[in-house]
Amino acid sequence: MTFTLEQGEMLGIVGESGSGKSVTAKALMNLLPRTAEIDGRVRFDGEDVRALAAAGSRHFWGVRMTMVFQDPMTSLNPVKKCGEQIAETLRYHLGHGRVAAMKAATDLLEQVGVPEPGRRVNQYPHQLSGGLRQRVVIAMALACEPDLLIADEPTTAVDVTVQKRILDLLDSLRKERGMSMILITHDLGVARGRCDDVAVMYAGRIVERSSTETLFDRSRHPYTDALVRSIPRIEQPSHARLDPIPGRPPELIDPPVQCAFAPRCRYAQADCLESVPPTEGVGESHEFACHHPANTPRGREALANNVAAGVTAAGLQISYRKTR
Amino acid sequence: MKTLGRPFWIAVGWLMLLTVLAVFASWLPLEDPHEIGAAEARLGPSSSHLFGTDALGRDVFARTIFGARISLLVGLLAIAFGMLVGGGLGIVAGYFRGVTDQVISFCFFTLLSFPALVLALLITATIDRNQWTVSLTLGILSIASVGRLSRANTIVFAEREFVQAARVLGADSTRIITHELLPNVMIPMGALALLGMGIAIVAEGSLAFLGLSVEGDAVSWGKSIVDGSQARDLENNPNVALFPIGVMFLTVLALNYAGDRVREYFDVRETAF
């Protein structure tokens, strides 16, 4: 996979569980386990991130690039007070004194919308609710005003009202500070509403990437297309059947030589089973990896053939159902 | 709000009292614990000899207080050494895993596979036996069990996300170990330290029975107990052995109880999940 993120922009990475979203984030942050085989390169502002890490660059992680984890329950140290955990980062990277760092920590908590920050700094993580803890985690990540923040499903563990507040908060901080963000989510609605660009991952690859608008209106990859179709829409009559994607994602222990999505794809043709489709339009505003892209003449022809035959080349039974 | 409770303070009070008495023993109006024949031998408890006198006419009370010096010191030093070496190695093994872990764990198993007493005999029989070397011997014996506990605890915490979170905030391995893992591992280790101190104090007693505790006329609880342990003495003057035994018993009990309470009190995680 290849992608670029401009300063101040927000890239969404979507995909179902096990599609490699978190592994991507960890690869970016150089957090992969030692057993991982690594090739390719992550460049940050022209510098190779892994080289920086190997050189033991002390004030890179946390200061220029940082990450917020999924689960606020385990991403705070249980035996240290919240304020102390934020202040520690400030003292370590920015050389703040004890008192100044504590003051800054309180201010940060206030900025991320924690009520009574003066009291919260002296509380332990277990004394806070999930939403508050996630905000403390975000405050920690933002402490040194990083240039790039990777948020790995920052709102999965919290309820929808808190989810909105946290996303609004990240949005406004991004605009205020010109911070770039990568938002990893499996919530298409969130990606659509918040991101400039969206990359769709399937079986460890980016299968389609473009600006949010293009992706949702003119999706090319049948997987993206199917995902967009499976979102319940408010204008549907009640009890309307949703349009699910049949089957389940492939096992990646032994990756298929064919297009990974072919067995579940309504467009699948014989060539889909023979080779992995190359990514078209790399480096351009819209890239995708499909032999028979949806919403193109080739794709329409493929779909029409499959519908006429009642079965795809991969053996998936399809019955044509009128959608949209 | 959790409290430590009155029994905890009684236990701590007992330990404090003993410590103060032991530290200031030389300045207290006590009989000379070493002088043979200072009083009549084998006296029962009385107002002039609170715990009576032993077979050589030495004051048992004075010997118990002076014995506390060495017994407490040995207990403290032994477990401090075990914590420092075993605890440190355990954290390193649990954090880095892989080959480091295998090598360190192998060393722990090697230590564990020696019968403790044989190892203790081996060391104490070959060197001068003073309070430092006896502490060292018992400290070495505690390394493996302390180390394995610290390793196990480290593994539990090292897998939590806050360790990765610290890493993305720029912490290196040294910093993660000292700032993230250590404060978490310290809690069970602190409790174990108090427990281990009790065990070391008893172990010193065992060495004394083998004649391998501190040499010369230095007094320890173990040696005082041995002095009163001949069958004749146990029958006619049980006070000579029983008083040091009682003091040792109460001390170990206090240490165990305090250790348990401390662990419960500082374990903020108990209410967390």
HADDOCK unambig.tbl for C-alpha pairs under 7 A between the chains (distance, minus, plus):
assign (segid A and resid 29 and name CA) (segid B and resid 168 and name CA) 6.88 0.50 0.50
assign (segid A and resid 58 and name CA) (segid B and resid 170 and name CA) 6.41 0.50 0.50
assign (segid A and resid 59 and name CA) (segid B and resid 170 and name CA) 6.36 0.50 0.50
assign (segid A and resid 60 and name CA) (segid B and resid 170 and name CA) 6.65 0.50 0.50
assign (segid A and resid 61 and name CA) (segid B and resid 168 and name CA) 5.41 0.50 0.50
assign (segid A and resid 61 and name CA) (segid B and resid 169 and name CA) 5.36 0.50 0.50
assign (segid A and resid 61 and name CA) (segid B and resid 170 and name CA) 4.28 0.50 0.50
assign (segid A and resid 62 and name CA) (segid B and resid 168 and name CA) 5.74 0.50 0.50
assign (segid A and resid 62 and name CA) (segid B and resid 169 and name CA) 3.71 0.50 0.50
assign (segid A and resid 62 and name CA) (segid B and resid 170 and name CA) 5.01 0.50 0.50
assign (segid A and resid 66 and name CA) (segid B and resid 168 and name CA) 5.38 0.50 0.50
assign (segid A and resid 66 and name CA) (segid B and resid 169 and name CA) 6.12 0.50 0.50
assign (segid A and resid 67 and name CA) (segid B and resid 168 and name CA) 6.12 0.50 0.50
assign (segid A and resid 74 and name CA) (segid B and resid 160 and name CA) 5.89 0.50 0.50
assign (segid A and resid 74 and name CA) (segid B and resid 161 and name CA) 5.33 0.50 0.50
assign (segid A and resid 74 and name CA) (segid B and resid 162 and name CA) 5.95 0.50 0.50
assign (segid A and resid 75 and name CA) (segid B and resid 161 and name CA) 4.55 0.50 0.50
assign (segid A and resid 75 and name CA) (segid B and resid 162 and name CA) 3.81 0.50 0.50
assign (segid A and resid 75 and name CA) (segid B and resid 165 and name CA) 6.12 0.50 0.50
assign (segid A and resid 76 and name CA) (segid B and resid 162 and name CA) 4.97 0.50 0.50
assign (segid A and resid 77 and name CA) (segid B and resid 162 and name CA) 5.63 0.50 0.50
assign (segid A and resid 77 and name CA) (segid B and resid 180 and name CA) 6.76 0.50 0.50
assign (segid A and resid 78 and name CA) (segid B and resid 269 and name CA) 6.40 0.50 0.50
assign (segid A and resid 79 and name CA) (segid B and resid 183 and name CA) 6.75 0.50 0.50
assign (segid A and resid 79 and name CA) (segid B and resid 184 and name CA) 6.23 0.50 0.50
assign (segid A and resid 79 and name CA) (segid B and resid 268 and name CA) 6.56 0.50 0.50
assign (segid A and resid 126 and name CA) (segid B and resid 272 and name CA) 4.64 0.50 0.50
assign (segid A and resid 141 and name CA) (segid B and resid 169 and name CA) 6.90 0.50 0.50
